[in-house]
Amino acid sequence: MPRYALITGASRGLGLALAEALARRGRNLILVARQREALESIACELTQRFGIEVLFRTCNLANPLQLTGLLQELEESGLVIDLLVNGAGSGLAGPFLAHDWGDEQRLLELNVLALTRLCHGIGNLMVAAGGGQILNVASLTAFQPGPWLSSHCASAAYVLHLSESLREEFKDYGVKVSVLCPGPVPTAFFRLTGLDEQRLRHSRLLLSPEEVALHAVRALDRDRALIIPGWRNRLVASLHRLLPRALVRWTVGRLYRSLLSRR
């Protein structure tokens, strides 16, 4: 029976790069995103280029009813999913109190609740099938508080801690869990959050989606628990252990506020 890698957020950015990196390795794919036309085009292209089977499902993962429908469909389909890539996510930049609560809620529904529910639902399917692998995409921002990106950074920290916890819980069932924490990646995230895209593009921490995806799939082969592409990013991730918390908050807050002030 064929096995599939299910990738959320697969219509663009890092999710798309991860889909292509897995397709190059001959993996059959199930792509999940909101944009049906984009998914159809990507599925057709990857099938033609790599000779794999690519299925797709349109779903707004921030909508609990749509997510329930997706999980029910996957369970009833009998498809064997041996890799789940939780790549979908969103961000908000700016003063927390200035955001509309509906936007904050949608961020949490997608970044926290949907990811957790997919780990639970697909994780149970993997246990029933005898094993599998989960890759949750967080961020380098998971390692420190992030004033002016408060909910985004907090949700990344949640994903990091959840992933490390589930790795211990799931290992007895043959399910491996890893978490990807990339630094800045030139995707639509910059534009959608309103951060200074040009300044970020000159950061030495920056890696392309393709570089991050290649690093991630290689690390999955080695069953790495924590995946941080780039030595500079790994250094930044360790600084929170060396510096006083107050200094970390102040420094990160000044950085993010300066990126916003250029809008």
C-alpha angles and dihedrals in degrees: 000000000000119000126217141205111220114210125187121203087028099147097081148354121015093349091058092046090052090049091053093045090054092044089056087059092054097255118156109232143211108197120201127192141119098256110083097184092051092049092049091052094046093046091051093047096048092046092053096044100044106021094235133131113258121188124180138198126194113221139151097222091195087066107082093205093053091046091051089052092050093051092047091050092049092048093049094044094066091222113156110232111190097167128043118189112191097200101146117105145134138208142207125205127194138049111341094225092050093062122095108250091231090062091049091049093050090052091053093043090055105033097039115015100036093046091048093048092050090051088052098044100039090036090060090049090051092051090051090050093050102258148334145168134263126200116190117193114220126151144248085256088072090083099063141025114270117209110202090022092052103144094038093053092042092051090050090052089051091052091049094051095040091052095050091047094049090048089065094042097046101043093086088058095052093253115130120204126199133173126214116211109182125179120229113333121188100244136124088280091088093052096042094051095044097239120151098272097186093053093047091050089064093053116121087221091064120115127174120250089248092054092049092047093050091049090048098052091047090051090049088056087057092044094238114184096206120032118193112167116215129029093245090056091049089053092051090049090057097049094082088067093054103042131063113265092237091056092048092051092048095046096046091044092054091048096051094042091052090052090053096045091065094064 
